[in-house]
Amino acid sequence: MGGNRLGLWMFFFGCGFMFINYPFIKIFDKVLFIFKIPLLYFYFFVGWILSILVIYLFVRFFLKHED
């Protein structure tokens, strides 16, 4: 079970790292506002909240299903 957990952590880390690299930053670097927030800032804010949510759910699931 430990190897599976490490693999998932690496997957989530890779996804997070990928989403803050050049192609995605360039896509969201537009002069566009959502709720009076620039699109790039909104992208980072939503990504930050989602990463916290994923970590919370991940830890909660594995604490619940510990061997």
Backbone as a printed PyTorch tensor [residue, N CA C, xyz], in Angstrom:
tensor([[[  0.8140,  -1.1990,   0.0000],
         [  0.0000,   0.0000,   0.0000],
         [  0.8600,   1.2660,   0.0000]],

        [[  2.0490,   1.2040,   0.6180],
         [  2.9150,   2.3720,   0.6940],
         [  3.4080,   2.8330,  -0.6640]],

        [[  3.7180,   1.8850,  -1.5720],
         [  4.1740,   2.2530,  -2.9070],
         [  3.0880,   2.9400,  -3.7090]],

        [[  1.8670,   2.4750,  -3.5480],
         [  0.7280,   3.0870,  -4.2310],
         [  0.5320,   4.5150,  -3.7450]],

        [[  0.6780,   4.7160,  -2.4400],
         [  0.5190,   6.0490,  -1.8580],
         [  1.5980,   6.9960,  -2.3860]],

        [[  2.8310,   6.5100,  -2.4380],
         [  3.9270,   7.3320,  -2.9580],
         [  3.6960,   7.6730,  -4.4290]],

        [[  3.2160,   6.6990,  -5.1910],
         [  2.9240,   6.9440,  -6.6010],
         [  1.8600,   8.0160,  -6.7950]],

        [[  0.8380,   8.0000,  -5.9550],
         [ -0.2040,   9.0280,  -6.0500],
         [  0.3350,  10.4050,  -5.6610]],

        [[  1.1600,  10.4550,  -4.6060],
         [  1.7660,  11.7310,  -4.2230],
         [  2.6090,  12.2880,  -5.3660]],

        [[  3.3750,  11.4170,  -6.0040],
         [  4.2050,  11.8480,  -7.1300],
         [  3.3540,  12.3180,  -8.2990]],

        [[  2.2460,  11.6340,  -8.5530],
         [  1.3310,  12.0370,  -9.6200],
         [  0.7630,  13.4280,  -9.3500]],

        [[  0.2790,  13.6650,  -8.1200],
         [ -0.2860,  14.9720,  -7.7820],
         [  0.7720,  16.0610,  -7.8190]],

        [[  1.9860,  15.7510,  -7.3600],
         [  3.0710,  16.7140,  -7.4310],
         [  3.3850,  17.0570,  -8.8880]],

        [[  3.4370,  16.0240,  -9.7410],
         [  3.7130,  16.2470, -11.1600],
         [  2.6470,  17.1010, -11.8230]],

        [[  1.3880,  16.8270, -11.4920],
         [  0.2930,  17.6360, -12.0570],
         [  0.3980,  19.0830, -11.5880]],

        [[  0.6490,  19.2740, -10.2950],
         [  0.7910,  20.6330,  -9.7650],
         [  1.9550,  21.3740, -10.3950]],

        [[  3.0640,  20.6810, -10.5560],
         [  4.2420,  21.2880, -11.1750],
         [  3.9630,  21.6470, -12.6320]],

        [[  3.2600,  20.7640, -13.3300],
         [  2.9420,  21.0000, -14.7320],
         [  2.0230,  22.2180, -14.8930]],

        [[  1.0710,  22.3730, -13.9770],
         [  0.1010,  23.4560, -14.1030],
         [  0.6700,  24.8280, -13.7800]],

        [[  1.8800,  24.8900, -13.2090],
         [  2.4800,  26.2110, -12.9710],
         [  3.6850,  26.4490, -13.8730]],

        [[  3.7720,  25.7100, -14.9710],
         [  4.8610,  25.8990, -15.9250],
         [  4.3990,  26.7130, -17.1330]],

        [[  5.3400,  26.9930, -18.0090],
         [  5.1710,  27.9420, -19.1030],
         [  3.8960,  27.7900, -19.9360]],

        [[  3.5660,  26.6430, -20.4880],
         [  2.4050,  26.6450, -21.3910],
         [  1.1140,  27.0780, -20.7070]],

        [[  0.8970,  26.6390, -19.4870],
         [ -0.3360,  27.0060, -18.7950],
         [ -0.3160,  28.4650, -18.3690]],

        [[  0.8290,  28.9500, -17.9380],
         [  0.9330,  30.3630, -17.5570],
         [  0.6650,  31.2410, -18.7720]],

        [[  1.1940,  30.8710, -19.9120],
         [  0.9820,  31.6480, -21.1390],
         [ -0.4880,  31.6250, -21.5510]],

        [[ -1.1520,  30.4920, -21.3920],
         [ -2.5740,  30.3890, -21.7460],
         [ -3.4090,  31.3410, -20.8970]],

        [[ -3.1140,  31.4450, -19.6100],
         [ -3.9350,  32.2470, -18.7030],
         [ -3.4250,  33.6730, -18.5280]],

        [[ -2.3610,  34.0540, -19.2070],
         [ -1.8470,  35.4140, -19.1070],
         [ -2.5280,  36.2970, -20.1570]],

        [[ -3.7910,  36.5730, -19.9230],
         [ -4.6050,  37.3940, -20.8350],
         [ -5.1220,  38.6240, -20.0850]],

        [[ -5.4910,  39.6370, -20.8400],
         [ -6.1040,  40.8080, -20.2400],
         [ -7.6070,  40.5230, -20.1430]],

        [[ -7.9440,  39.7400, -19.1460],
         [ -9.3300,  39.3210, -18.9150],
         [ -9.5240,  39.2550, -17.4120]],

        [[-10.6890,  39.6840, -16.9560],
         [-10.9550,  39.7290, -15.5290],
         [-12.1600,  38.8570, -15.1970]],

        [[-12.0420,  38.1180, -14.0990],
         [-13.1430,  37.3240, -13.5720],
         [-13.3870,  37.8240, -12.1570]],

        [[-14.5790,  38.3480, -11.9080],
         [-14.9080,  38.9540, -10.6130],
         [-13.9000,  40.0410, -10.2530]],

        [[-13.5030,  40.8270, -11.2430],
         [-12.5390,  41.9260, -11.0970],
         [-11.1430,  41.4530, -10.6790]],

        [[-10.8490,  40.1920, -10.9270],
         [ -9.5250,  39.6230, -10.6400],
         [ -8.9030,  39.2290, -11.9750]],

        [[ -7.6530,  39.6110, -12.2290],
         [ -7.0110,  39.1900, -13.4820],
         [ -7.0270,  37.6680, -13.6240]],

        [[ -7.1700,  37.1990, -14.8510],
         [ -7.3200,  35.7750, -15.1220],
         [ -6.1570,  34.9500, -14.5750]],

        [[ -4.9330,  35.4320, -14.7060],
         [ -3.7770,  34.6850, -14.2090],
         [ -3.8310,  34.5400, -12.6900]],

        [[ -4.1820,  35.6010, -11.9810],
         [ -4.3030,  35.5240, -10.5300],
         [ -5.4350,  34.5820, -10.1310]],

        [[ -6.5290,  34.6540, -10.8680],
         [ -7.6610,  33.7600, -10.6010],
         [ -7.2490,  32.3030, -10.8060]],

        [[ -6.4810,  32.0300, -11.8570],
         [ -5.9740,  30.6870, -12.1320],
         [ -5.1140,  30.1840, -10.9720]],

        [[ -4.1960,  31.0320, -10.4830],
         [ -3.3530,  30.6280,  -9.3580],
         [ -4.1720,  30.4140,  -8.0950]],

        [[ -5.1340,  31.2780,  -7.8350],
         [ -5.9520,  31.1650,  -6.6330],
         [ -6.7850,  29.8850,  -6.6540]],

        [[ -7.4240,  29.6000,  -7.7780],
         [ -8.2260,  28.3780,  -7.8920],
         [ -7.3250,  27.1470,  -7.8170]],

        [[ -6.1750,  27.1870,  -8.4480],
         [ -5.2400,  26.0710,  -8.3760],
         [ -4.7410,  25.8300,  -6.9650]],

        [[ -4.5080,  26.8980,  -6.2270],
         [ -4.0590,  26.7970,  -4.8440],
         [ -5.1370,  26.1390,  -3.9860]],

        [[ -6.3740,  26.6070,  -4.1230],
         [ -7.4900,  26.0350,  -3.3670],
         [ -7.6860,  24.5650,  -3.7380]],

        [[ -7.6380,  24.2390,  -5.0220],
         [ -7.8110,  22.8450,  -5.4400],
         [ -6.6920,  21.9520,  -4.9370]],

        [[ -5.4600,  22.4640,  -4.9070],
         [ -4.3570,  21.6380,  -4.4040],
         [ -4.5250,  21.3580,  -2.9120]],

        [[ -4.9860,  22.3370,  -2.1540],
         [ -5.2540,  22.1190,  -0.7300],
         [ -6.3720,  21.1010,  -0.5540]],

        [[ -7.4130,  21.1920,  -1.3650],
         [ -8.5220,  20.2500,  -1.2970],
         [ -8.0750,  18.8320,  -1.6410]],

        [[ -7.2590,  18.6810,  -2.6660],
         [ -6.7620,  17.3570,  -3.0540],
         [ -5.9090,  16.7640,  -1.9410]],

        [[ -5.0270,  17.5540,  -1.3480],
         [ -4.1930,  17.0590,  -0.2550],
         [ -5.0540,  16.6530,   0.9320]],

        [[ -6.0350,  17.4630,   1.2700],
         [ -6.9390,  17.1540,   2.3830],
         [ -7.6790,  15.8340,   2.1390]],

        [[ -8.2650,  15.6820,   0.9510],
         [ -9.0020,  14.4550,   0.6420],
         [ -8.0780,  13.2450,   0.6000]],

        [[ -6.8960,  13.4280,   0.0570],
         [ -5.9160,  12.3530,  -0.0400],
         [ -5.5090,  11.8650,   1.3490]],

        [[ -5.1510,  12.7820,   2.2210],
         [ -4.7310,  12.4120,   3.5760],
         [ -5.8920,  11.8060,   4.3460]],

        [[ -7.0590,  12.3870,   4.2200],
         [ -8.2320,  11.8550,   4.9210],
         [ -8.5540,  10.4340,   4.4700]],

        [[ -8.4740,  10.1730,   3.1730],
         [ -8.7630,   8.8420,   2.6450],
         [ -7.7650,   7.8160,   3.1730]],

        [[ -6.4720,   8.1570,   3.1510],
         [ -5.4650,   7.1900,   3.5690],
         [ -5.4020,   7.0240,   5.0790]],

        [[ -5.7760,   8.0430,   5.8480],
         [ -5.8550,   7.8590,   7.2930],
         [ -7.0290,   6.9520,   7.6510]],

        [[ -8.0830,   7.0560,   6.8740],
         [ -9.2780,   6.2400,   7.1060],
         [ -9.0280,   4.7760,   6.7310]],

        [[ -8.2000,   4.5500,   5.7110],
         [ -7.9440,   3.2000,   5.2060],
         [ -6.5470,   2.6900,   5.5390]],

        [[ -5.9980,   3.1050,   6.6830],
         [ -4.6730,   2.6390,   7.0770],
         [ -4.7120,   1.1730,   7.4370]],

        [[ -3.6230,   0.5010,   7.1940],
         [ -3.5240,  -0.9430,   7.5360],
         [ -3.1910,  -1.1000,   9.0020]]])
